[in-house]
Amino acid sequence: MKKAYLVSAMILALAACSQPEVPTDRYYRLQLAAPSAPMRRVVLKGTLEVERFIANGLIAGRPILHSQAGKPNEIREYNYHFWTEPPIVLLRDQLVTYLRAVKIADVVVTPEVRIAPDYVITGKIKRLEKIDGERPKAVVELELALRKTAGGKLLYLDSFRVETEAADNSVAAAIEALNAALDEIYGKFTAAIAKL
């Protein structure tokens, strides 16, 4: 009988030590909607290269960032929600796809193609995060520049910040809101370049 109690006690002790199941890692990508229509004319004659964006600190990492409404100076990263690629690549690649779709230049490439471009776009990610609260939203802030490689003349430089409401506090809803915000920024950037 003592043996039965001892075995039961050991089983209970082991069961008490077991950990809850670890959540599954989830990965997200940004996918912008196709632009409504291409430009009526090619604005940039020649090859346009879009460099890998830059970002500092937490923004450059793959964990998705979030903050709480009312606490704008405190940023956290999710432990189980990640971008499929670092944001510096993800946002650059979405801009390349967008610019090709609107046909802003004869050719739009990345530096990996290794051809001499006529124009170069650089970008800096200042904010890319989900904001939790009663009215959840997402915020994207980018600095985008266009320069002509011959002579290095700066043709355009501006910062864009867009906050978009999310359907709820879920990460999936925030990704949809981030897509909408990024789409708006790229639309404004393209419209500004078209006026040059």
Backbone as JSON Lines, residues from 0, in Angstrom:
{"i":0,"aa":"M","n":[0.82,-1.19,0.0],"ca":[0.0,0.0,0.0],"c":[0.87,1.26,0.0]}
{"i":1,"aa":"K","n":[1.99,1.21,0.78],"ca":[2.9,2.34,0.79],"c":[3.46,2.6,-0.6]}
{"i":2,"aa":"K","n":[3.72,1.51,-1.32],"ca":[4.25,1.62,-2.68],"c":[3.27,2.34,-3.59]}
{"i":3,"aa":"A","n":[1.99,2.03,-3.47],"ca":[0.96,2.66,-4.3],"c":[0.89,4.15,-4.02]}
{"i":4,"aa":"Y","n":[0.98,4.54,-2.73],"ca":[0.97,5.96,-2.39],"c":[2.2,6.67,-2.93]}
{"i":5,"aa":"L","n":[3.33,6.01,-2.84],"ca":[4.58,6.59,-3.32],"c":[4.53,6.8,-4.83]}
{"i":6,"aa":"V","n":[4.03,5.81,-5.57],"ca":[3.91,5.92,-7.03],"c":[2.92,7.03,-7.38]}
{"i":7,"aa":"S","n":[1.79,7.09,-6.69],"ca":[0.78,8.14,-6.94],"c":[1.36,9.51,-6.66]}
{"i":8,"aa":"A","n":[2.11,9.65,-5.59],"ca":[2.72,10.93,-5.24],"c":[3.73,11.35,-6.3]}
{"i":9,"aa":"M","n":[4.5,10.41,-6.81],"ca":[5.49,10.72,-7.85],"c":[4.8,11.15,-9.14]}
{"i":10,"aa":"I","n":[3.71,10.49,-9.5],"ca":[2.97,10.85,-10.71],"c":[2.39,12.25,-10.57]}
{"i":11,"aa":"L","n":[1.82,12.57,-9.42],"ca":[1.27,13.91,-9.19],"c":[2.37,14.96,-9.22]}
{"i":12,"aa":"A","n":[3.52,14.65,-8.65],"ca":[4.63,15.59,-8.65],"c":[5.12,15.86,-10.07]}
{"i":13,"aa":"L","n":[5.23,14.83,-10.87],"ca":[5.65,15.0,-12.26],"c":[4.61,15.77,-13.07]}
{"i":14,"aa":"A","n":[3.35,15.49,-12.84],"ca":[2.28,16.21,-13.55],"c":[2.29,17.68,-13.2]}
{"i":15,"aa":"A","n":[2.59,18.01,-11.95],"ca":[2.63,19.41,-11.52],"c":[3.78,20.16,-12.18]}
{"i":16,"aa":"C","n":[4.83,19.45,-12.53],"ca":[6.01,20.08,-13.14],"c":[5.86,20.29,-14.65]}
{"i":17,"aa":"S","n":[4.87,19.7,-15.26],"ca":[4.75,19.82,-16.71],"c":[4.4,21.25,-17.1]}
{"i":18,"aa":"Q","n":[4.92,21.68,-18.23],"ca":[4.71,23.04,-18.73],"c":[3.51,23.08,-19.66]}
{"i":19,"aa":"P","n":[2.83,24.22,-19.72],"ca":[1.75,24.34,-20.7],"c":[2.35,24.31,-22.11]}
{"i":20,"aa":"E","n":[1.54,23.97,-23.07],"ca":[2.0,23.9,-24.45],"c":[2.45,25.27,-24.93]}
{"i":21,"aa":"V","n":[3.6,25.31,-25.59],"ca":[4.15,26.55,-26.11],"c":[3.36,26.93,-27.36]}
{"i":22,"aa":"P","n":[2.97,28.22,-27.49],"ca":[2.24,28.64,-28.69],"c":[3.07,28.42,-29.96]}
{"i":23,"aa":"T","n":[2.4,28.2,-31.04],"ca":[3.05,28.0,-32.34],"c":[3.51,29.34,-32.89]}
{"i":24,"aa":"D","n":[4.71,29.36,-33.46],"ca":[5.19,30.57,-34.14],"c":[4.3,30.84,-35.34]}
{"i":25,"aa":"R","n":[3.99,32.11,-35.57],"ca":[3.18,32.52,-36.72],"c":[3.98,33.55,-37.51]}
{"i":26,"aa":"Y","n":[3.88,33.44,-38.83],"ca":[4.65,34.3,-39.71],"c":[3.7,35.07,-40.62]}
{"i":27,"aa":"Y","n":[4.04,36.35,-40.86],"ca":[3.16,37.24,-41.63],"c":[3.97,37.93,-42.72]}
{"i":28,"aa":"R","n":[3.27,38.2,-43.82],"ca":[3.88,38.97,-44.9],"c":[2.98,40.17,-45.19]}
{"i":29,"aa":"L","n":[3.55,41.16,-45.81],"ca":[2.76,42.3,-46.28],"c":[2.47,42.07,-47.75]}
{"i":30,"aa":"Q","n":[1.23,42.32,-48.13],"ca":[0.82,42.16,-49.53],"c":[-0.11,43.31,-49.88]}
{"i":31,"aa":"L","n":[0.4,44.23,-50.66],"ca":[-0.4,45.38,-51.05],"c":[-1.37,45.02,-52.16]}
{"i":32,"aa":"A","n":[-2.46,45.75,-52.19],"ca":[-3.41,45.6,-53.29],"c":[-2.77,46.16,-54.55]}
{"i":33,"aa":"A","n":[-3.14,45.63,-55.68],"ca":[-2.61,46.13,-56.95],"c":[-3.09,47.57,-57.16]}
{"i":34,"aa":"P","n":[-2.22,48.45,-57.65],"ca":[-2.64,49.82,-57.93],"c":[-3.81,49.83,-58.92]}
{"i":35,"aa":"S","n":[-4.65,50.84,-58.82],"ca":[-5.85,50.89,-59.66],"c":[-5.53,50.94,-61.15]}
{"i":36,"aa":"A","n":[-4.48,51.67,-61.51],"ca":[-4.12,51.76,-62.94],"c":[-2.66,52.2,-63.05]}
{"i":37,"aa":"P","n":[-2.0,51.8,-64.14],"ca":[-0.62,52.26,-64.34],"c":[-0.61,53.74,-64.72]}
{"i":38,"aa":"M","n":[0.55,54.33,-64.65],"ca":[0.71,55.74,-65.03],"c":[0.44,55.88,-66.52]}
{"i":39,"aa":"R","n":[0.05,57.07,-66.92],"ca":[-0.22,57.33,-68.33],"c":[1.06,57.42,-69.15]}
{"i":40,"aa":"R","n":[2.15,57.75,-68.45],"ca":[3.45,57.82,-69.12],"c":[4.52,57.37,-68.14]}
{"i":41,"aa":"V","n":[5.63,56.92,-68.67],"ca":[6.77,56.55,-67.83],"c":[7.4,57.85,-67.32]}
{"i":42,"aa":"V","n":[7.47,58.01,-66.03],"ca":[7.98,59.24,-65.43],"c":[9.51,59.24,-65.41]}
{"i":43,"aa":"L","n":[10.1,58.11,-65.07],"ca":[11.55,58.0,-64.96],"c":[12.09,57.15,-66.11]}
{"i":44,"aa":"K","n":[12.68,57.81,-67.09],"ca":[13.25,57.1,-68.25],"c":[14.53,56.39,-67.81]}
{"i":45,"aa":"G","n":[14.58,55.09,-68.05],"ca":[15.77,54.33,-67.68],"c":[15.48,53.36,-66.55]}
{"i":46,"aa":"T","n":[16.54,53.01,-65.82],"ca":[16.45,52.01,-64.76],"c":[16.36,52.67,-63.39]}
{"i":47,"aa":"L","n":[15.39,52.22,-62.61],"ca":[15.19,52.69,-61.24],"c":[15.55,51.56,-60.29]}
{"i":48,"aa":"E","n":[16.48,51.82,-59.38],"ca":[16.87,50.82,-58.39],"c":[16.29,51.2,-57.03]}
{"i":49,"aa":"V","n":[15.7,50.23,-56.35],"ca":[15.19,50.46,-54.99],"c":[16.11,49.72,-54.04]}
{"i":50,"aa":"E","n":[16.83,50.49,-53.23],"ca":[17.77,49.89,-52.28],"c":[17.03,49.28,-51.1]}
{"i":51,"aa":"R","n":[17.72,48.39,-50.42],"ca":[17.18,47.82,-49.18],"c":[16.97,48.97,-48.2]}
{"i":52,"aa":"F","n":[15.81,49.0,-47.56],"ca":[15.52,50.06,-46.6],"c":[16.46,49.92,-45.4]}
{"i":53,"aa":"I","n":[16.55,50.98,-44.62],"ca":[17.28,50.91,-43.36],"c":[16.28,51.08,-42.22]}
{"i":54,"aa":"A","n":[16.64,50.56,-41.07],"ca":[15.82,50.69,-39.87],"c":[16.74,50.49,-38.67]}
{"i":55,"aa":"N","n":[16.43,51.14,-37.59],"ca":[17.25,51.03,-36.39],"c":[16.55,50.24,-35.3]}
{"i":56,"aa":"G","n":[17.35,49.61,-34.47],"ca":[16.84,48.95,-33.27],"c":[15.82,47.87,-33.55]}
{"i":57,"aa":"L","n":[14.76,47.88,-32.75],"ca":[13.73,46.86,-32.82],"c":[13.03,46.8,-34.17]}
{"i":58,"aa":"I","n":[12.91,47.93,-34.84],"ca":[12.19,47.99,-36.11],"c":[12.84,47.09,-37.16]}
{"i":59,"aa":"A","n":[14.14,46.9,-37.08],"ca":[14.86,46.09,-38.07],"c":[14.66,44.59,-37.86]}
{"i":60,"aa":"G","n":[14.15,44.17,-36.72],"ca":[14.01,42.75,-36.41],"c":[12.76,42.13,-37.0]}
{"i":61,"aa":"R","n":[12.72,40.8,-36.96],"ca":[11.57,40.07,-37.5],"c":[10.37,39.98,-36.57]}
{"i":62,"aa":"P","n":[10.53,40.06,-35.24],"ca":[9.33,40.05,-34.38],"c":[8.45,41.27,-34.66]}
{"i":63,"aa":"I","n":[7.15,41.06,-34.71],"ca":[6.22,42.16,-34.94],"c":[6.14,43.01,-33.68]}
{"i":64,"aa":"L","n":[6.17,44.33,-33.86],"ca":[6.16,45.26,-32.73],"c":[4.74,45.7,-32.42]}
{"i":65,"aa":"H","n":[4.51,45.96,-31.13],"ca":[3.2,46.48,-30.72],"c":[3.37,47.39,-29.53]}
{"i":66,"aa":"S","n":[2.41,48.29,-29.38],"ca":[2.38,49.19,-28.23],"c":[0.94,49.34,-27.78]}
{"i":67,"aa":"Q","n":[0.77,49.95,-26.64],"ca":[-0.55,50.14,-26.05],"c":[-0.97,51.59,-26.27]}
{"i":68,"aa":"A","n":[-2.21,51.81,-26.67],"ca":[-2.72,53.18,-26.8],"c":[-2.56,53.85,-25.43]}
{"i":69,"aa":"G","n":[-2.11,55.07,-25.42],"ca":[-1.89,55.78,-24.16],"c":[-0.49,55.59,-23.61]}
{"i":70,"aa":"K","n":[0.29,54.68,-24.2],"ca":[1.68,54.46,-23.8],"c":[2.56,54.48,-25.05]}
{"i":71,"aa":"P","n":[2.64,55.63,-25.72],"ca":[3.34,55.68,-27.01],"c":[4.85,55.46,-26.93]}
{"i":72,"aa":"N","n":[5.43,55.61,-25.75],"ca":[6.88,55.46,-25.63],"c":[7.33,54.06,-25.24]}
{"i":73,"aa":"E","n":[6.38,53.16,-25.03],"ca":[6.71,51.78,-24.67],"c":[6.37,50.85,-25.83]}
{"i":74,"aa":"I","n":[7.38,50.19,-26.35],"ca":[7.21,49.29,-27.49],"c":[7.61,47.89,-27.06]}
{"i":75,"aa":"R","n":[6.85,46.92,-27.5],"ca":[7.15,45.52,-27.2],"c":[7.22,44.74,-28.5]}
{"i":76,"aa":"E","n":[7.89,43.59,-28.42],"ca":[7.87,42.68,-29.57],"c":[7.17,41.39,-29.17]}
{"i":77,"aa":"Y","n":[6.42,40.86,-30.12],"ca":[5.75,39.59,-29.87],"c":[6.78,38.46,-29.84]}
{"i":78,"aa":"N","n":[6.5,37.45,-29.03],"ca":[7.38,36.28,-28.95],"c":[7.06,35.23,-30.01]}
{"i":79,"aa":"Y","n":[5.84,35.23,-30.53],"ca":[5.42,34.16,-31.44],"c":[4.84,34.67,-32.75]}
{"i":80,"aa":"H","n":[4.96,35.97,-33.02],"ca":[4.45,36.57,-34.26],"c":[5.62,37.27,-34.96]}
{"i":81,"aa":"F","n":[5.94,36.8,-36.17],"ca":[7.12,37.29,-36.88],"c":[6.78,37.66,-38.32]}
{"i":82,"aa":"W","n":[7.6,38.56,-38.89],"ca":[7.56,38.83,-40.32],"c":[8.25,37.68,-41.03]}
{"i":83,"aa":"T","n":[7.85,37.4,-42.27],"ca":[8.5,36.33,-43.04],"c":[9.94,36.71,-43.4]}
{"i":84,"aa":"E","n":[10.2,37.99,-43.51],"ca":[11.53,38.51,-43.8],"c":[11.74,39.75,-42.94]}
{"i":85,"aa":"P","n":[12.97,40.21,-42.78],"ca":[13.18,41.47,-42.05],"c":[12.41,42.6,-42.75]}
{"i":86,"aa":"P","n":[11.84,43.53,-41.99],"ca":[11.08,44.64,-42.6],"c":[11.86,45.43,-43.64]}
{"i":87,"aa":"I","n":[13.18,45.53,-43.49],"ca":[13.96,46.3,-44.47],"c":[13.91,45.67,-45.86]}
{"i":88,"aa":"V","n":[13.72,44.38,-45.91],"ca":[13.57,43.67,-47.2],"c":[12.1,43.63,-47.61]}
{"i":89,"aa":"L","n":[11.24,43.34,-46.66],"ca":[9.8,43.2,-46.93],"c":[9.21,44.47,-47.52]}
{"i":90,"aa":"L","n":[9.49,45.63,-46.92],"ca":[8.94,46.89,-47.41],"c":[9.58,47.3,-48.74]}
{"i":91,"aa":"R","n":[10.87,47.04,-48.89],"ca":[11.54,47.34,-50.16],"c":[10.92,46.53,-51.29]}
{"i":92,"aa":"D","n":[10.73,45.23,-51.06],"ca":[10.17,44.37,-52.1],"c":[8.74,44.75,-52.46]}
{"i":93,"aa":"Q","n":[7.96,45.2,-51.48],"ca":[6.6,45.65,-51.77],"c":[6.62,46.93,-52.6]}
{"i":94,"aa":"L","n":[7.59,47.82,-52.32],"ca":[7.72,49.04,-53.12],"c":[8.12,48.7,-54.56]}
{"i":95,"aa":"V","n":[9.03,47.77,-54.73],"ca":[9.44,47.34,-56.08],"c":[8.22,46.82,-56.85]}
{"i":96,"aa":"T","n":[7.45,45.96,-56.23],"ca":[6.25,45.4,-56.88],"c":[5.27,46.51,-57.23]}
{"i":97,"aa":"Y","n":[5.08,47.45,-56.31],"ca":[4.14,48.56,-56.53],"c":[4.61,49.43,-57.71]}
{"i":98,"aa":"L","n":[5.89,49.81,-57.71],"ca":[6.41,50.68,-58.77],"c":[6.39,50.01,-60.14]}
{"i":99,"aa":"R","n":[6.63,48.71,-60.17],"ca":[6.52,47.98,-61.44],"c":[5.08,47.98,-61.94]}
{"i":100,"aa":"A","n":[4.14,47.81,-61.03],"ca":[2.72,47.77,-61.41],"c":[2.24,49.1,-61.96]}
{"i":101,"aa":"V","n":[2.71,50.22,-61.37],"ca":[2.27,51.53,-61.86],"c":[3.09,51.99,-63.06]}
{"i":102,"aa":"K","n":[4.15,51.26,-63.37],"ca":[5.02,51.56,-64.52],"c":[5.6,52.97,-64.44]}
{"i":103,"aa":"I","n":[6.2,53.28,-63.29],"ca":[6.77,54.61,-63.09],"c":[8.1,54.78,-63.83]}
{"i":104,"aa":"A","n":[8.79,53.66,-64.08],"ca":[10.08,53.71,-64.79],"c":[10.09,52.62,-65.86]}
{"i":105,"aa":"D","n":[11.06,52.74,-66.77],"ca":[11.19,51.7,-67.8],"c":[11.45,50.34,-67.15]}
{"i":106,"aa":"V","n":[12.34,50.33,-66.16],"ca":[12.69,49.1,-65.44],"c":[12.87,49.44,-63.97]}
{"i":107,"aa":"V","n":[12.33,48.6,-63.09],"ca":[12.51,48.76,-61.64],"c":[13.22,47.51,-61.12]}
{"i":108,"aa":"V","n":[14.38,47.71,-60.47],"ca":[15.19,46.58,-60.02],"c":[15.64,46.78,-58.57]}
{"i":109,"aa":"T","n":[16.26,45.73,-58.04],"ca":[16.92,45.79,-56.73],"c":[18.43,45.7,-56.98]}
{"i":110,"aa":"P","n":[19.25,46.06,-56.0],"ca":[20.71,46.02,-56.2],"c":[21.25,44.64,-56.58]}
{"i":111,"aa":"E","n":[20.52,43.58,-56.23],"ca":[20.98,42.23,-56.54],"c":[21.1,41.97,-58.04]}
{"i":112,"aa":"V","n":[20.4,42.76,-58.84],"ca":[20.46,42.6,-60.3],"c":[21.81,43.07,-60.84]}
{"i":113,"aa":"R","n":[22.45,43.96,-60.12],"ca":[23.8,44.45,-60.44],"c":[23.92,45.11,-61.81]}
{"i":114,"aa":"I","n":[23.03,46.07,-62.05],"ca":[23.17,46.9,-63.24],"c":[23.24,48.35,-62.79]}
{"i":115,"aa":"A","n":[23.84,49.18,-63.59],"ca":[23.98,50.6,-63.25],"c":[22.63,51.29,-63.42]}
{"i":116,"aa":"P","n":[22.05,51.79,-62.33],"ca":[20.75,52.46,-62.43],"c":[20.88,53.93,-62.81]}
{"i":117,"aa":"D","n":[19.81,54.46,-63.35],"ca":[19.74,55.89,-63.64],"c":[19.2,56.67,-62.44]}
{"i":118,"aa":"Y","n":[18.37,55.99,-61.64],"ca":[17.76,56.58,-60.46],"c":[17.82,55.58,-59.31]}
{"i":119,"aa":"V","n":[17.86,56.1,-58.08],"ca":[17.89,55.23,-56.9],"c":[16.9,55.76,-55.87]}
{"i":120,"aa":"I","n":[16.13,54.83,-55.3],"ca":[15.24,55.15,-54.18],"c":[15.84,54.54,-52.92]}
{"i":121,"aa":"T","n":[15.91,55.36,-51.88],"ca":[16.32,54.86,-50.56],"c":[15.16,55.09,-49.6]}
{"i":122,"aa":"G","n":[15.1,54.26,-48.57],"ca":[14.02,54.4,-47.6],"c":[14.48,54.07,-46.2]}
{"i":123,"aa":"K","n":[13.86,54.72,-45.24],"ca":[14.12,54.45,-43.82],"c":[12.78,54.18,-43.15]}
{"i":124,"aa":"I","n":[12.71,53.06,-42.42],"ca":[11.5,52.72,-41.67],"c":[11.62,53.35,-40.29]}
{"i":125,"aa":"K","n":[10.73,54.28,-39.99],"ca":[10.75,54.94,-38.69],"c":[9.79,54.29,-37.7]}
{"i":126,"aa":"R","n":[8.64,53.84,-38.2],"ca":[7.67,53.11,-37.37],"c":[6.97,52.06,-38.22]}
{"i":127,"aa":"L","n":[6.71,50.91,-37.59],"ca":[5.97,49.83,-38.23],"c":[5.44,48.98,-37.08]}
{"i":128,"aa":"E","n":[4.24,49.36,-36.6],"ca":[3.76,48.68,-35.39],"c":[2.24,48.63,-35.29]}
{"i":129,"aa":"K","n":[1.82,47.73,-34.47],"ca":[0.41,47.51,-34.12],"c":[0.16,48.26,-32.81]}
{"i":130,"aa":"I","n":[-0.96,48.97,-32.73],"ca":[-1.3,49.68,-31.5],"c":[-2.59,49.09,-30.94]}
{"i":131,"aa":"D","n":[-2.48,48.51,-29.75],"ca":[-3.63,47.89,-29.09],"c":[-4.41,48.93,-28.3]}
{"i":132,"aa":"G","n":[-5.71,48.71,-28.18],"ca":[-6.54,49.6,-27.39],"c":[-8.0,49.45,-27.77]}
{"i":133,"aa":"E","n":[-8.82,50.36,-27.25],"ca":[-10.25,50.33,-27.57],"c":[-10.48,50.52,-29.07]}
{"i":134,"aa":"R","n":[-9.65,51.36,-29.67],"ca":[-9.7,51.58,-31.12],"c":[-8.35,51.15,-31.7]}
{"i":135,"aa":"P","n":[-8.19,49.84,-31.93],"ca":[-6.89,49.34,-32.41],"c":[-6.54,49.91,-33.78]}
{"i":136,"aa":"K","n":[-5.25,50.07,-33.99],"ca":[-4.79,50.6,-35.27],"c":[-3.37,50.14,-35.55]}
{"i":137,"aa":"A","n":[-2.9,50.51,-36.71],"ca":[-1.53,50.23,-37.12],"c":[-0.92,51.54,-37.61]}
{"i":138,"aa":"V","n":[0.37,51.69,-37.4],"ca":[1.04,52.91,-37.85],"c":[2.3,52.54,-38.64]}
{"i":139,"aa":"V","n":[2.45,53.24,-39.76],"ca":[3.64,53.1,-40.6],"c":[4.19,54.5,-40.82]}
{"i":140,"aa":"E","n":[5.49,54.65,-40.62],"ca":[6.15,55.92,-40.91],"c":[7.44,55.62,-41.67]}
{"i":141,"aa":"L","n":[7.55,56.21,-42.86],"ca":[8.71,55.98,-43.73],"c":[9.28,57.3,-44.21]}
{"i":142,"aa":"E","n":[10.58,57.32,-44.41],"ca":[11.25,58.41,-45.11],"c":[11.7,57.84,-46.44]}
{"i":143,"aa":"L","n":[11.31,58.48,-47.53],"ca":[11.65,57.98,-48.87],"c":[12.34,59.08,-49.67]}
{"i":144,"aa":"A","n":[13.38,58.7,-50.39],"ca":[14.14,59.65,-51.2],"c":[14.39,59.08,-52.59]}
{"i":145,"aa":"L","n":[14.41,59.97,-53.56],"ca":[14.73,59.61,-54.95],"c":[15.88,60.5,-55.4]}
{"i":146,"aa":"R","n":[16.92,59.87,-55.95],"ca":[18.03,60.65,-56.48],"c":[18.43,60.15,-57.86]}
{"i":147,"aa":"K","n":[18.97,61.06,-58.63],"ca":[19.5,60.71,-59.96],"c":[20.96,60.33,-59.75]}
{"i":148,"aa":"T","n":[21.38,59.21,-60.31],"ca":[22.75,58.74,-60.06],"c":[23.79,59.62,-60.75]}
{"i":149,"aa":"A","n":[23.49,60.12,-61.94],"ca":[24.43,61.01,-62.63],"c":[24.46,62.34,-61.86]}
{"i":150,"aa":"G","n":[25.55,62.59,-61.19],"ca":[25.67,63.83,-60.43],"c":[25.14,63.71,-59.0]}
{"i":151,"aa":"G","n":[24.41,62.66,-58.69],"ca":[23.91,62.44,-57.33],"c":[22.86,63.45,-56.88]}
{"i":152,"aa":"K","n":[22.15,64.06,-57.82],"ca":[21.17,65.08,-57.46],"c":[19.95,64.47,-56.76]}
{"i":153,"aa":"L","n":[19.59,65.05,-55.62],"ca":[18.4,64.63,-54.89],"c":[17.17,65.23,-55.58]}
{"i":154,"aa":"L","n":[16.28,64.37,-56.05],"ca":[15.08,64.83,-56.75],"c":[13.88,64.96,-55.82]}
{"i":155,"aa":"Y","n":[13.87,64.12,-54.77],"ca":[12.7,64.13,-53.88],"c":[13.08,63.52,-52.54]}
{"i":156,"aa":"L","n":[12.58,64.1,-51.46],"ca":[12.77,63.57,-50.11],"c":[11.59,63.99,-49.25]}
{"i":157,"aa":"D","n":[10.95,63.02,-48.61],"ca":[9.84,63.34,-47.72],"c":[9.6,62.19,-46.75]}
{"i":158,"aa":"S","n":[8.93,62.52,-45.66],"ca":[8.5,61.51,-44.69],"c":[7.0,61.34,-44.78]}
{"i":159,"aa":"F","n":[6.55,60.13,-44.61],"ca":[5.13,59.79,-44.68],"c":[4.76,59.02,-43.42]}
{"i":160,"aa":"R","n":[3.66,59.43,-42.81],"ca":[3.16,58.7,-41.64],"c":[1.67,58.49,-41.81]}
{"i":161,"aa":"V","n":[1.25,57.23,-41.7],"ca":[-0.17,56.89,-41.84],"c":[-0.57,55.96,-40.71]}
{"i":162,"aa":"E","n":[-1.68,56.31,-40.04],"ca":[-2.29,55.44,-39.04],"c":[-3.6,54.93,-39.62]}
{"i":163,"aa":"T","n":[-3.8,53.62,-39.55],"ca":[-5.0,53.0,-40.1],"c":[-5.69,52.19,-39.02]}
{"i":164,"aa":"E","n":[-7.01,52.34,-38.91],"ca":[-7.75,51.56,-37.92],"c":[-7.76,50.09,-38.29]}
{"i":165,"aa":"A","n":[-7.65,49.25,-37.26],"ca":[-7.72,47.8,-37.45],"c":[-9.09,47.31,-37.01]}
{"i":166,"aa":"A","n":[-9.52,46.19,-37.55],"ca":[-10.84,45.63,-37.23],"c":[-10.95,45.21,-35.77]}
{"i":167,"aa":"D","n":[-9.84,44.73,-35.21],"ca":[-9.82,44.3,-33.8],"c":[-8.37,44.3,-33.32]}
{"i":168,"aa":"N","n":[-8.12,43.79,-32.13],"ca":[-6.78,43.79,-31.55],"c":[-5.91,42.6,-31.98]}
{"i":169,"aa":"S","n":[-6.37,41.81,-32.93],"ca":[-5.58,40.65,-33.36],"c":[-4.41,41.09,-34.24]}
{"i":170,"aa":"V","n":[-3.4,40.25,-34.3],"ca":[-2.25,40.53,-35.17],"c":[-2.68,40.49,-36.63]}
{"i":171,"aa":"A","n":[-3.55,39.55,-36.99],"ca":[-4.02,39.45,-38.37],"c":[-4.72,40.74,-38.81]}
{"i":172,"aa":"A","n":[-5.53,41.33,-37.94],"ca":[-6.21,42.59,-38.26],"c":[-5.2,43.73,-38.4]}
{"i":173,"aa":"A","n":[-4.16,43.71,-37.58],"ca":[-3.12,44.73,-37.67],"c":[-2.36,44.62,-38.99]}
{"i":174,"aa":"I","n":[-2.12,43.4,-39.46],"ca":[-1.42,43.21,-40.73],"c":[-2.25,43.8,-41.87]}
{"i":175,"aa":"E","n":[-3.56,43.58,-41.85],"ca":[-4.43,44.18,-42.87],"c":[-4.36,45.71,-42.81]}
{"i":176,"aa":"A","n":[-4.34,46.27,-41.6],"ca":[-4.25,47.72,-41.44],"c":[-2.88,48.23,-41.91]}
{"i":177,"aa":"L","n":[-1.82,47.49,-41.63],"ca":[-0.49,47.87,-42.1],"c":[-0.42,47.83,-43.62]}
{"i":178,"aa":"N","n":[-1.04,46.85,-44.24],"ca":[-1.11,46.79,-45.71],"c":[-1.77,48.04,-46.26]}
{"i":179,"aa":"A","n":[-2.89,48.44,-45.66],"ca":[-3.62,49.63,-46.12],"c":[-2.77,50.89,-45.94]}
{"i":180,"aa":"A","n":[-2.09,51.0,-44.81],"ca":[-1.25,52.17,-44.54],"c":[-0.09,52.24,-45.53]}
{"i":181,"aa":"L","n":[0.55,51.12,-45.78],"ca":[1.67,51.08,-46.71],"c":[1.22,51.39,-48.13]}
{"i":182,"aa":"D","n":[0.06,50.88,-48.51],"ca":[-0.51,51.16,-49.82],"c":[-0.74,52.67,-49.99]}
{"i":183,"aa":"E","n":[-1.25,53.3,-48.95],"ca":[-1.48,54.75,-49.0],"c":[-0.17,55.52,-49.13]}
{"i":184,"aa":"I","n":[0.83,55.12,-48.36],"ca":[2.13,55.8,-48.43],"c":[2.75,55.65,-49.82]}
{"i":185,"aa":"Y","n":[2.76,54.44,-50.35],"ca":[3.35,54.23,-51.67],"c":[2.58,54.97,-52.75]}
{"i":186,"aa":"G","n":[1.27,55.09,-52.59],"ca":[0.46,55.87,-53.53],"c":[0.83,57.35,-53.5]}
{"i":187,"aa":"K","n":[1.01,57.9,-52.29],"ca":[1.39,59.31,-52.15],"c":[2.79,59.56,-52.71]}
{"i":188,"aa":"F","n":[3.7,58.64,-52.42],"ca":[5.08,58.76,-52.91],"c":[5.11,58.73,-54.44]}
{"i":189,"aa":"T","n":[4.4,57.81,-55.03],"ca":[4.34,57.69,-56.48],"c":[3.72,58.93,-57.11]}
{"i":190,"aa":"A","n":[2.66,59.44,-56.51],"ca":[2.01,60.66,-57.02],"c":[2.97,61.85,-56.97]}
{"i":191,"aa":"A","n":[3.77,61.93,-55.9],"ca":[4.73,63.02,-55.78],"c":[5.82,62.92,-56.84]}
{"i":192,"aa":"I","n":[6.3,61.71,-57.09],"ca":[7.32,61.51,-58.13],"c":[6.76,61.85,-59.51]}
{"i":193,"aa":"A","n":[5.52,61.53,-59.75],"ca":[4.89,61.79,-61.05],"c":[4.83,63.28,-61.36]}
{"i":194,"aa":"K","n":[4.88,64.12,-60.33],"ca":[4.82,65.58,-60.54],"c":[6.18,66.2,-60.81]}
{"i":195,"aa":"L","n":[7.25,65.41,-60.74],"ca":[8.59,65.97,-60.95],"c":[8.81,66.41,-62.38]}
